[in-house]
């Protein structure tokens, strides 16, 4: 399944500011068990730099902007997220890196499970080897006569 960018459909703006609502199962394609956020990240710093065996993530830029690069069986994508309700769904076995944080950027990372170090893949070489060894995607017809 190709990575998909999500727009929050519930956004309210008035003289008091803007309220953006992200709901699990509606805007985020999994039940959220954990939320972390990054802030005060220098522009030249790299965040992420890992994949997960089982964990699903949804990355949302709450303020500022950030570039997100992902690598999966579907290829490499680069997405610039801004505070305007953008988000990127990161399924399992997808390498993700975040960089080019503008000053004042706050990035929310919502996860399907609690922190578990054993689920992390922190070496890109190991990750690409696991991708190369993975079985073909569903939908492949391997029937023989």
Secondary structure, DSSP 4 states (H G I P E B T S, - for coil): ----EEE-SEEEEETTEEEEE--BTTTBSS---EEEEEES--TT--EEEEEESS--EEEEEEESEEEEEEEETTEEEEEEEETTTEEEEE-SS-EEEEE-PPTT-EEEEEESS---GGGEE--HHHHHHHHHHSPPPTT------
